[in-house]
Amino acid sequence: MQARLSIVTLGVADVARATAFYTRLGFERTAASNEHITFMKAGGVALALFGRRALAEDAGLPADAPGVTAPCAFAAVTLAHNVRSEAEVDAVLAEAVAAGARLLKPGQQVFWGGYSGYFSDPDGHIWEVAFNPFFPLDDQGQVQIDQRSHHV
């Protein structure tokens, strides 16, 4: 297997509602989308929005599996959006809240030497917005993790 991530698929309660939320955040729905699934470009990967029950069925899980009928309190996965400054963390968190997100943790200094905060989307998926001085962004906004880090 080549080490790469191609698509992140979020199981959502309502594909149209989730699409509207992510569109408000600046993601663009692609022509590959239809009424059952939305594909959006997200840098070097794609973000897909698919019905939670349909996603569970596709993975071979029962409809009553944890997180299928309703979002879990914490699914042990977060998505991260890295930015270039502490001020940008605060701005993105405010933008997410204005788009319909719930603020979980406001931007603040963190133990590993950066600055971050968290929000959850309308389906409970957790996003971290972070400024990490040890992982700079390139001109395309891709995080550069090849550098030696002090991140714990």
Salt bridges, closest charged atoms under 4 A:
GLU35 OE2 - HIS36 NE2 3.74
ASP123 OD1 - ARG17 NH2 3.04
ASP123 OD1 - ARG52 NH2 3.26
